[in-house]
Amino acid sequence: MNNNTSEQFDLAIKLCKEIFLTKMKDYGTAWRILRTSSLTDQIYIKANRIRSIDSKGTKKINEGIKPEFIGIVNYSVMALIQLELGCENKLDLSSDEVEKLYDKYVKLAKNLMQDKNHDYGEAWRNMRISSLTDIILMKLLRIKQIEDNEGETFISEGVDANYYDIVNYSVFALIKLMDVNID
């Protein structure tokens, strides 16, 4: 097993970004109309499906959990972009603008991951994918609470910090899935 987390992170993100950019060719930047709360709900749907498949042990839609984690990464990046740009200003962005923003937020997520990995000693490698999913769901519930509080927090990190964590936990799940070659 390849334990170079930085390289594995880059491979997982490469896959996510390819899908993101390909879908952008099909749909353009229609996602720019979404408020971050709508993106939070979209991520929740994907994470909840992963948990449901894990709990039931079966699925009726012929798509595994890997595409759901890819979707979680991409929707989280969209949410980070929306936090910066808002959903009412300049809905149409060029492919180059979107790719630069995508790369910006992925780089920030990776830097955070590397700092936390240093301090936590890659503890995520000993975690189950089900635990990563549960943590993502918890982070989403935190985001929803912050959104319901109109962005106000007393002591906690903001919405953006939770989105970055969701990106990183999803990438960890993708790395684990790639290591065992599961869809």
Secondary structure, DSSP 8 states (H G I E B T S, - for coil): ----HHHHHHHHHHHHHHHHHHHHHHHTTGGGGS-HHHHHHHHHHHHHHHHHHHHHS--SSS--SHHHHHHHHHHHHHHHHHHHH-SSS-----HHHHHHHHHHHHHHHHHHHHHHHHHHTSGGGGS-HHHHHHHHHHHHHHHHHHHHTTT--SSS--HHHHHHHHHHHHHHHHHHHHHHT--
